[in-house]
Amino acid sequence: MKFNYRLRRLCGAYYGHQASTEVLTGAMNAQWSGSNLLYDSTGNLLISSVSNRIQVLDLKSQTVRTLPVEARASIRAMAISPDLNNTLLMVVDVTNHGMLINFRRGVVLHRFGFKKKVRDIQFSPDGQYIAISQGKHVQVWVTPNHLRKEFAPLVLHRTYTGLADDVTCLVWSSDSSVLAAGSRDTTVRIWTLHTTRDYEPVTLSGHSSAIVGVFFTYATPVGDASANSRIDKCYSVSQDGTLVTWTLQAEDGPNAATTTIAIQDEEEEENEMEGFGDEAADFFSGGISPVKTNRNISSRPFLIGPDDESNQAKKLVHTKWSAEKRHYFDHGGAQVSAVSFCERGQILGVGFTSGIFGLYEMPSVANIHSLSVGATQLIKSCVLNQTGEWLALGCPGSQQLLVWEWRSETYVLKQRGHAYGMRCMAYSPDGVVICTGGEDGKVKLWNSTSGFCYVTLEKTHTAPITAVAFANASVVLSASLDGTVRAHDLYRYRTFKTFTSPTPVQFLSLAVDPSGEIVVAGSADPCHIYVWNMQTAKVLDVFTGHTGPVCAMSFPSNGGGTLITGSWDGTVKVWDLYQQKTTVTESLTHNSDVVCLAFRPDGKEICTGTIRGLLSFWDVETCKLNYEIDGRRDIKGGRKLNDAMAVENNAAARYFTSVCYTADGSCIIAGGNSKYVCIYQVEQQILLKKFQVTFNRSLDGIIEEFNPKVYGDWGPTNVGSDDEDGPGYELNLPGAKRGDDGSRKSRVEVLTRQVAISSTGREWSVVSGEGLHVYSLDDDLIFDPISLTEEITPAAVEVKVNAREFGIALRMALHLNEFSLVEEVLEMTPFGSIPHVVLSVGVEHLERLMQFIGKIFSNTPHVEFYLQWILELLQTHGMQMEKRRGLYMRAFRALFQVVSTRHEEMKNLCDDNRFALAVLEDHANRVFKGNESEELNTAAP
């Protein structure tokens, strides 16, 4: 078995993180939070943060991947560089620790630490600077060079002050010369990046609540390079729904800005001295100019020469801002929680705390569209793409992520996790589908290849789901605390059977026999085992014998009618369902409560786990103990916030709550109430590898070091959430009569609730408080001997074609990735050799070959020839494409579109030819009949 598993994706959550858990009932939105959303330069990739990880969602191929990096804590703010490749990604967590990431490679370049709370990050449009809000100050740093390593990569350009409270939002001008910031003190302040003579920072005051967003508009379109774009207006939006439009006007008087003043030749020396003066002012004020200015051109701010036409900072001199008009967003008293502005389309997107979002056309503020994503959903983040067509919304309360196309009024993407967390999961027999059950009583189906949820079975249960199991590829069952077991049809996506007990019980475990005819579930009180028939949904039998809740059960995969059940009474019982009178054949006694068990794939061995951290391996035929593994030291790690001791001295129970065998049965994967998942070799009884599910320090049970400095007379001093300033997070003095509503919040504890492995053995998943972690073998690095040689050239491809080695020639051409070369090889391949060539193509080249064939087939006259290529590809590699349908979906769609187009063209052509032939045939028959009649007339006397 291979062990180079890596986290492939995090399913079940696409936005936000759970900040805390509340003892008393309070506002759900105060318990959840999230960062901002980002689009890449193409607009096809959406970047979202989930806990301390970064999700990248491809909106075209409908796939998701998780970057192989982790922040120290839950992420609060992100920013991506504006270059064409979006090379750099800046991330800051709730503990004010930042990371600079190479976005394309998924590698952490540098790590930083900031002293004050960071709420927003913005790259300048030219990519040379990064603006970061730190408390009530704004710091601008020079963007590090990602091509070389530096000891101190972040160089401070300048710190901007003048605000009385924390900065909430930042915005740059289009030429990166002006910076504006909104604050919680209800004001907006505007600075210039470099020192500009005769310009003083401006404070715009006209709101009565905290600023949510600030945006610039320009007199001419930003994308029009031939026009002179300058800042014309500024929009500011506050939490109370007030939108203020600020207009930039020239001051009246002798010091007004002059747009055209001739520069005389005799002023060159004076201008040169003024250039030296400006550079000296920049040096002593902390300004750093990345480009040296031409000293032969005047740098006076009141002179607009050729070089000043693109400098928007110069045009702010001797101007003033005035409030042109106000607009109030009124949605039933809901506050504005997120805003976004598209300069190209002049569209403003606004999200409210009531779950309503609206699109408005600027500057008229005309409502284009309004929609609600949920009555209790707080929209934490909204962002418009560059064209203004797609609006992305993030709701942390339900971990919901939406992408709405307002023109067609359709969802481009709609993904939502389980409310209150995920509890159980199961793989389908083919390993393509993952079924999960949550605390919200819903069943969700996920595509293991794309990572997206494609079906949510609503109103399935009225209580949390405790177990799910597949009866076959088209039927999945779920057990719940509401006392029912339900069977769901995966073709019509509805519940077709409901299994109930004679008396109301709460089901904790579920199992289905290999034939799919017998359904078994275990309850808590009374501690019985219920057996149903799948076809009739009638109770066949009720097993008694356990004195504690039946928490685990399993059937062997090879059949035989043997059922094993584990209970908190410390016993594992073996039942034979096919006996006339069902009784306990064997009872395996343990020294502590049994919490998990699993059958080996061959059905000859079972593994049980207890609350003491012991894994016991029993022989099924003899019921003797073969091996025993003590995993307490392996799973031990991480201390809770209230544990005033080190991990080594902590006697808290750390044990395995879920186990599963690998496909070959030689190893076992175990996870429990810890941050670790362990893989053991059974016969050697050794630990092979240990995976840490998360490194998020915002969760409880991650940090192992004990720091006595954070403990006071009444316990830990950092019990408040380090993410938001909502109600209930303030630390109050004992005996205080005000400011304390009695609610208490604590951190979320990291737990591993269930582990399961796919039938292919190349993927396994674990359910935790953050979602579904999918670990798989790395499929990107596929060994291909041809790619290791330096002799792959077009000449070598021609040599292989002349030698009639078409399979090798095609693979070499695909490595060179040249369209003309691939087309030449395909054209030179004989019709009868197509099946053999297709058989030699590996899975790593399938998608690329399908893309090339689709491109060639759109214009080629050899229709039958390339249809044979497509047919052989589907017949030879169809099963592989079906298992990884998400990877080939784009190529499938391209081929389908091309084939459909050519079919219509050929159909019309054939119809025309058929009609033409019919006309010609009819004309020929008429001519023939006319000739015959003439001959008869001539032959007649």
N, C-alpha and C positions, 0 to 999 in steps of 0.2 A: 504494500500500500504506500502511496506517495503522501507526503506530509507538507508539501510546499503550498498549502492553502493560503489564499489571501482574501481579504474582504472585497467582494465584488460589488455589492450594493447594499444599501440599507432601505428595506421596504417597510411599508406600513406607516411611514411618516415622511412628509415632503416639505414641511415648513414648521418652524418654531421649536420650542422646547418647554418642558414643564419646569417652571421656576421653583415651585414649592408645593407642598400639600398642606391643607388647612384643616385644623381640628374642628372648628365650628363652621357652620354653613355660611358662606360668603359669596362674593362675586367670583364667578368662574374666570373671568378675564384677568383678574389680579393674579391668578396662579400660573398663567401661561404668558409667554412673551416670544419675541422673534426678532430677526434682523431685517434689513432691507433686501429686496430682490434686485437682480441684475440681469440685463441682456448683454450678449456679446455683440461684436461689431456687425455680424451678419443678421442678427435678430432671430436666428434659429435655435440658439442655446439659451436656456434660462437657468440662472445660478441661484440656488436657494440654500439656506443653512438649516440643518436639523441637529439640534443639540450642539455638539462641538465638531460636527462633520459638515462637509460641503457636498451638496447634490447638484449634478449637472444633468439637466433634462433636455433631450433633443426633441424639439417640437415637430420636426419633420418625420423622423423615423420612429417616434413614439417610444423611446428608450430612455433609461436613466442609468447613470453611473455615479459612483461615490469616489471622490478623490481620495487617494491613499495618504491623507494627512489628517491630523487631529489637533485642534486647539487645546489649550490648557483647561478651558472652561467653555460654557455655552457662548456662542457667537452673538455679538450685539451689532456690529457694523461691518460692511464689506465695501470694497471699491475695486474696479478693474480698469487697467490701463486702456486708453483710447486708441492705441495703435491697431493696425490692421489685423494682427495675429492675437491681440489681447494677451500679451506675454505675461504680465504681472497681475497678481491678485493680492490685494491687501486685506487682511482680516484682523479684527480686534475683538477680544472676548469680553465677558462681563467683569473680569478681574483686571481689565486694562492691559492685557498682554497681547501683543500683535505679532503677526506672521506675514512675511513677504513670500509669496508662493509663485513658482513658475507654473502658470495655469495649464499650459499645454502638456508639460511633462508630469505635473503633479508632485513637485519636489519643493520642500521648504528651503528657501535661499537664506533667509535671515529671520531672527526672532528679536523682538523689542519689548520694552516695558515702559509704560507711560505712568506718570505720577497721579494724574487726575482722570476723572471719568470721561471716556470717549463715547460720544453719541453719534457722530457722523464723520465720514471720510469721503473726500472727493479728489480724484485726479484732475489736474488741469487739462484742458482740451489738447494742448500740445504735448502732454505727457512728461513734462520736465519737472513738475512740482506736485506735491501731495499736501492738501490742506486737511488738517486733523483738528477737531474740536477737543479741547482739554479743559473741562470745567467751563469757566466763563471767558476763557482765552481761546484764540485760534492760532495754531502753529502751522507754518508752511515749511515743508522739508523738501530738499532736492531729491528727486527720484533716484534711487540707487541703480547702478549698472548691473544688470543680471548676467552679464557675460564674464565678470571677474569677481573673485572673492575679496572682500574688504573687511578690515577689523571693525571699523565703525561706518557702516554703509549709509546710515541716515545722517545727513548734514543739515543742520537747522538754518533755514534762510532768514526767518523773522517770526517774531511773536506779535500778534495783533491783539490789542486790548480795547477797552471802552465799554464793555457790557457789564451789567450788574448781576447777571445770573447765568446759569449754564447755557451753552450754545446748543441749539437743537437741530439746526440745518445749515448747510453750506451750499453756495452756488458760485461758479466761475463765469466770467464773460467768455465769449466765443474765441477771443484772441489771448486768453489767459493773463490779461493785464489788470483785471478788476475782480475783487473777491467780496462777496456779501455773505452775511451770517444773520440768522434769526435766533432769538434768545427766548428764554422763559420769562425775561423781564418785559415782554410784550413789545420789544423794539427790534429794528433791523438796522445793522450797521454796515457801511460800505467803505472798503479800503481799496487802495491800489497796490499791486504786487511790489513794485519798485517805487522808490521815492520820486514823487512828481512835484515839481515846483508849483507853488501857489495852490496846492490842493490840500484840503483838510478832510479827514474822514467824516462822513455824514451819518447821522443817526435819524432814522425814520420812525416816528412815534405816532401811532394812530390806532392801536389795538388795545383791548382790555384783557387779553389772555395770552397764553404762550403761543409763539409762532410755530407753525407746523411746516411751512414750506415757503421758499423765496425763489423767484424766477425772473430772468431778464428777457426782454424782447427788444428787437432791433428795428431800425428804420427801414432797412432793406434786408432781404433774405440772407441768412448766414451762408448758405451754399453758393451764392452768386459771387464769384471771385472778382468779376469785373466791376461790381458796384461797391460803394463805400458804406459798409455796414457800421452803424454806431448804436450805442445803447439808447433806446427810445423810452421804454417804460419798464416798470418793475412791479410784479405782482407779489403780494404777501398774503398768506392765509393763516388764520389763527384757529385755535381749538374751538372757540365759540361759533365758528362758521362765518367769520367776517373775511371778505375778500376786498382788499384795498388796492386800487390801481394808482401807482405813483408815476408821474410824468416828469421827464427831465426837460428843464427850460433854461434858457440863457439868462444870466443876470443883467439887469439894466444898470447903466452907469459907465463911467470912463474905463473901468477895468473889465468890461465885457470881452468875451472871447471873440477874436477876429479870425475869420476864415481865410482871408487872402491878404497878405502883406508882402510886398516885394522885398526880397533879400538883396541888398546892395553888395557890390563887390568889396567896398571898403569896410564892411562889417565882418569880414572873414576872421580877422585876428580877434575881434571881440567875441565872436561866436566860439572860437576855439577856446578862449579862456572860460567862457560859460560852460563849455563841455567839461573842462577840468573841474569846475565848481560842482557840477551835478555828480560827477564820479566821486568827488570827495564826500558829498552829502550821502551818497549811497553807501560808501565805505563806513562812515562813522555811525550811520543809522542801522547798520546790519544788513543792508540790501546787497544782493549778489546778482549781478547781471550776467546771464549765461552767454550773451553775445556782445562783443565790443561794438560800440556805436561809432559811426563815422564822425570824426571831430570837425570835418569841413562843412557839415550841415548844422545849422542852428538847432540846439536842443531846448530852446525856450518853450515853455508849455503854451504860451499864447500865440505862438507861430505854428501854423499847420503847413508844413512843407511836404515834399514827396514822401518822406519816410514816416510822416505822422498820420498819413491817411488810414493806416491799418491799426493804429494805436488807440484803443478805446479809452485808455486811462487819460490820455492827453485831452480828450474831449469832455472830460468831467470838470475841468478847470473853469472857474467863473460860471458855474451853472448851479441850479438849485432844483430840489425835488419838491413837488407839490402833489397832494392827494387829489386826483382827478375825480374819482367816483368810488362808491362803496357798494358791495353786494353782500347779501346775507343768505347763507344756505340754511334753510329751516326744514328739518326732517324730524319733527316731533321731539325737539329738545335734545337730539343726539349730537354729540361733539364730533368734530373732524379729527380723525386719527391718522390719515395718510393722504398725501397729495402727490401728483406727478404732472409734468407739463411737457408737451411735445412742441418744440419750436417750429418744426417743419409744417405740421398740420394745424398749429394754433389751437390745440385741444388741451383742456385741463381735466384731469381725472381726480376725483375726490372720493375718499372712503370714510365712512362714518362708524362710530362705535355701535350702532344698531344693526350693522350688517348690510346697510344700503350703500351702493356706490353709484356715482353719476358721472357723466361725461358732458362737458360744457365747451361750447365754441367761444373762443376769445377773439376780440375783446368785448363782444356783446353779451357774454355770459349766458348764451342761449342753451337751454338744456337739450342735449342731443339724445341722451339715453339714460335711464335709471333702472336699476334692478337690485333685488335683495338676494344675498347669498344665504341668509338665515336670520331668524329673529334674534338670536342670542350670540351671533358671531361678530367678534370685534375684528375689523380689518386693520391689521397692524401695518401692512405695507402694500403699496400699489405703485406700479411702474408701467409706463407706455414705451413701446419700442420706437425706433427712430422714425418710422413712417406714421405712427399714431394709430395703427390699425388693431394692434393686439394690446390688451390691458391685462397685466398679471396682478393677481390679488393673493395675499397671504393672510390666512386666519389662524392664529396660533392656538385658539381655544379648541379647535377640532383638528388641528394639524392639516388644514385644507389648503390646497393650492389650485387656483383657477387661472386660466388664460382665456379671455373673452374677446371674440372678434365682433365688434359692435356693428360693422356694416351688414354682415349677414346674420347677426344676432344668434351666433352659435358658439359653443365651447370648443376651443382648440385643445384644451387640456382641462380635465377635472379629476383631481385625485384627492382622496380624503382617507385618513387613517381611522383606526378605532378610537372612539371617544372613551376616555378613562384608561386606555391602554389595551394591549394585546395580551391574550392569556394562553392560547394553545394553537397548534398548527399541525398539519399533516401533508405529506407529499402524495401526489397521485401515483398510480402504478407505473406510468411511463416517465415520471419525474418532470413533466412539463408544467403542471399546475400545482400551486401551493394553496391550500385552504387554511384559513385562519379564523379563529373565534375570539371575540373580545368581551370586555366588561360591559359593553353597550348592548349585548345580546344579538349582535349581527354576525353574519357569516360573509366573508369576503374571499374571492378567488383571484389569485395573482398569477401572472405569467412569469415563470422563473427566468425566462430569457430577457424579456424587456424590463421586468421589475415593476410593471404597472398593474393596478387592480382593474379588471375588466368587468367584473360583476359584483354587486353588493346585494345580498338577499335581505331586503328590508323586512322588518316586523317578524323576524324569525322566532326570537324568544323574548320573554319579558324580564329575564334575569341574566346575569353573566353566564357565558358559555364556558364550561369546564373541560370539554374534550370534543375533538372532531376525528373522524376516521372515514376512509374511502372504502366502500363496499366493492366497487369496480370503477372503471374509468368514467362512468356517467352518473354515478350515485355517490353522494357524500352524506354522512350522518353527523349530527351534532347533539350533544347532551348539555343540559343546562340546570341551573339551580331552581328553575321554575317547575321542575318535576316532569319534564317531557324530553323525549328523544325524537328528533325529527329527521326525516329522510328527504333529501333535495335532489331534484332532477337537474342535471347539468346541461341538458339539451334545451329544455323549456324554462329553466331557471325558476322553478317554483317548488313548493313543498307538496309532496304527494302522499306522505305517510306520517302519522304522528303516533308515537308509542308512549303509553302512559302506564302507571302502576295502579294496582287496586286501591292503595292508600297514598295520599300525598307524601312525597319524599323529595329529597334534593339529590340529584345525581352528580357524582364526582368523577366517574371514570366510564369509559366506553370501549367496546371491542366488537369487531365483526369477524366471523370465521372466513377462511379463504374462499369458500364457495359463494359467499355473499347472501346466504339464506338465513343465518342465525345472527341476531343482534343481542348483545349482552351489555348491561349497565350496572354499576355499583352505586349504592346510595350511602348517605351519611347516617341518618337516623329514621327508621331502623336500619341496621347494617346488613342489608340483604343484597342479593344478586338476582336481577330480573332477566329472564330470557324470553325473547319474542321471535315470532316468525316474520321474515321480511315481507312475504307476500300478503299475509292476512292481518298483520299488526296485532295479533293476539298473543297474550302471555302464555308461554308454553310451560314455564316452571319458575319457581322462586327458590333460590338456594339460601340456606341459613347456615350459620356456623361461625361467622366472624362476630367478634364482640366490639369492634371498633370500626370507624368509617372505612369503606372499601375505596382506596385512593388510586389503585392501579390494577390493570388486568390486561391479558394478552393471549392471543392464539398463535400457534406455530404456523409458519408460512407453508409448510408441507401438508397441512390438514391433519386428520386423525381424530378430531373431536376433543382434544385436550385443551383445557382452559386453566390458566393460573391466575390467581387473584392475590393481591397484597393489601394488608390492612394495617391500621394504626395499633392493632392489638399485638403486633410483633410476629405475626405468622403469615406464611405464604401457603395457600392451599391449592392443590391440584385436583381438578374435577374432570370426570369423563362424561361428556354430554350424551353419548350414544348408549349408555347403559339404561336398562329398563327402569331401574330405580337409582336415580343419581345420588351418589354419596361422595364424600371426600375420600379420594384414594390415598392421598398423602398430605401431611401438614409439616411444613418446614418452619421450625421455630428459630427466632432470632432474639437477641438480647435487648433490642430496642425496637421502636416503631419502624415499620416498613413504609417507605414513601415512594419508591419507584421500582420497576422491574422491566425486563425485556427478554424475549426469546432470541436465541441465536438463529440465523437464517436456516440452518439445517434442522432445527427443532430438537436438538439433543442436549442443549445446555440453556440454563436461564441465569440471568444476573439480577440480583436484588440489591437495593441500597437502603440504608437505615439512617436515622437521625444522628448517629454517632460517626458518620463519615465513612462507614465500612461498605465495601462492595464485595458481595459474596457470590460465588459461582458454583451452581449446583448441577449435578448430573440428573437428567430428567428420568431415566430408566431406573436408576438405583436410588435416587433422591439423597445422594451423598454429597458432602461439601468437597469440591475439588480445590478451589483457590479462594483466597481472601486478600483483598487489597485495602490497606488503610490510607484513605485519601484526605485525612484531616489536615496534614501538613501541606499537601499539594493545593488544596482549595482555600486554605487559610490566607488571608490577605485583605488589607483595607480595614480601617477602623471608622466607626460612626462618630458623628460630631459630639455626641454626649458621652462617649467612652473616654474617660479620663485615665487612660492607660495605653501602653503600646500594644501592637498587634500580638507580640509574643506572649504577653501576659493576659490577653483577653480570653476569657472562657466562654464567650458567646458561641453558640452552635453554628458551625459551618459544615454543611453536608450537601450531598447530591440529591436533587429532587427530580432529575430526569436522566435516563440512560438509553443508549441505542447502540446496537452492533453495527460494524461496518459491513459492506457487501460480502466480503469473504469470511467474516466471522472471526478474524484473528485479533481484531482490536475492538475497543469499546470507547464511545464518546460519552462523557458525563459532564453535566452542568448542574448548578444548584444556586443557593442563596449567597452567591459570591460573584466577583467580577471575573472569575476564571472559568474556562472550559478545558477539561483535561482529556487527553487521548492516551489510553493504556494499552499495552500489549498483554493479552490475557495469560498466555502460557508462561511468559517470563515474569509477569507481574511487575512490570516496570513502567514508569511514566515516559512516554515517547515525546510528547509535545504538550505545551500549555499555552492557550490563547487567552489574552486579556480582552474582554469584550469592548471596553471603553476606558479612556484615560481622562474622562470629563470630571474635573474637580468640583463642578457644581453639584454633582451627585454625592450622596452619602455612601461611604464605604470604599472610597478610592484612595485617599491619602493614608499612608502607612506610618508616617513619622508622627510622633507625639510632641506637640508644641505647648508647653505649660504657660507660655506668655499670653495665649488667647483665653485663658480660664481665669475668671474672677471669683468673687465670693458667692455668686449665684449661678455659677456654671459658665459655659462658653459665652464670650462677648460678641462673637460674630454669628449669632443665630439668625439674624435678619437676612433677607435675600439680597444678594449683591447685584441684582439685575434691574429692578425698577423701584420707584418711589411710591408705590401704591399704598393703600391703607393696610395697616397691620404689619408693616415692615419696620416701623420705627421702634427703637428700644426705649422703653419708658422706665422711669425710676420706680422702685417699689413704693406702693402707697399712693401713687399719683391718682387723682380723681378724674382727670380729664385726659383725653387723647388715647384711651385704652378701651376698646370695645369688647375685650375678653377673648378675641380670636388669637390663636397661636398657629404659626406656620413653621414647618420643618422641611428639611431637604428631602428630595426623593432618593430612596435607597436603590442602589444598583442590584438587580437580581437576574438570574437566568432561570426562566420558568420552564422551558422545554427545549430539547434538542432533537433533531431528526436528520436522517441522511437520505439522499436521493437513491433511487434504485440503480442509477448508473455508477454510483460510488465516486463521482467527480465533484460532488457538491453536497454540502450539509448546511443546515440553518439552525439558528438559535433565537429564541424569543426572549427579549429583555424589555425593560421599561422604556427603552428608546425605540423599539420596533422590532422588525425581523432582520437579523443580520445574516446575509447569505455569503458563505465562504465557498470558493471554488478554486480548482486548479487553474493556473494561468494559461489561457488559450491563445493569448496574443503571441507568445514566443513559440511558434511551431517549427520544429527542426526541419529544414529543407536543405539537402546537400548542395543543390544547384546555387543557392544564394550565397554560398561560402566561397565561390571561385571568382577570380578576377577576369576570367576569359569570356564572360557573357557580353558579347558585342553583337551588333547587327550582322557583321560578317560571319560570326559563329552561328547565328541563327540560319543564315542562308546555307551554310555548309551542312547543317543538320537537315534542312529541307531537301537539299540535293541528295543527301544520303537516305532520304525517305524515312527519317526518324522524326515523324511529325509530332509525337507526344512531347519529346524533349524540346523540340523547337518551339512548341506553343508555350511551354512553361518558361523557357528563357525569354520569349517575347513578352510574356506577362510580367516578368521581373523587370524588364526594361521599361514597361508601362508606356510604350509608344503605340499610338493608334494605327498608324500606317503599317507598322511591322506586324502587329497582331492580325490585321486584316489580310495581309499578304500570306501569312501562315494558314489562316482559315481558308482562304481561297485555294491554296495549293494542296490542301488535304483532299484526297480522293473521297468520293461519296461513300464507298464501301468501308473506308477506314475510320469513319466518324465514331462508331461505337467504341473502338479500341482506344482512340485518342481521348475521348471523354472519360473512359475508365481510368486513364493514367493521370488525370487532373486531380490534385489534392483539394481538400476542403478549404485550405487557405486561399485558393485561387478561384473558387466558385463564384463569389459575388463579383469579382472584377471581370471574369469571363462573361458573366451574364450581362454586365453593363456594356461591355464591348460589343457583344452580339446584338443587343438592343439598339445600339447606336448605328451599327452597320446595316441592320435589317430595315431601318427606316428609309434608306435610299437605294438599296441594292436591287438589281433585277432578278437575282437568284433567290426567288422566294422559297421554292421547295428545298433548296440546299440548306438554307438557314433554319427553316422549319424542322428539318431533320436534326440539326444541332440542338435546337431547343427541346425536341422530343427526347433525344438521348440524354440530355442533361437531367430532365425530370424523371426519366425512368431509372437512371443509374444512381443519382444522388437525391432522389425524392425523400427518402426517409430521413436523411441527414438534414435536409432543408426543413422538413416538418418539425423536427425536434428543436431547431434553432430558427424558427420562422421569423422572429423579430430581426435577426441579423440580415436575412435575405428579403425582407419585405420591400425595401426600396427597389431592389433589382427586379423583384416580381412585378411590382407596379409598373416599372418602366417597360418590361417585356410585354405585359398585358396591354398597355396603351399602344405600343408599336404594332403588336399583332392585330389588335382591334382596328387600328387605322388602316393597315395593309389589307385586312379582310374587307373593309368597306370599299377600299379602292379597287381591289380585285373583283368584288361583287359587282360594282358599277361597270367596270371594264368588261367583265364576262357577260353582263346583261346587254351592254351595247353590242358586243360581238355576236351574241346570240340573235339579237334582233337584226343586226346587219346580215348575218348568215341566212336568217329566215327570209329577208327581203331578196337577197341574191338568189337563194334557192327558188323562191317564188318567181322571180324574174326569169331565171333559167328555164323553169318549167313552162312558163308562158312562151318563151322563145322557141323551146323545143316543140311545143304543141303547134305553134304557128308554122314552123318549118315542115312539120309532118303534114299539116293541112295543105300547104303549098305543093308539096310533093304529090299528094293524092290528087289535087286539082290538075297538076301537070300531066300525071299519068293517065287521067281519065280521057276518053276519046271525045 
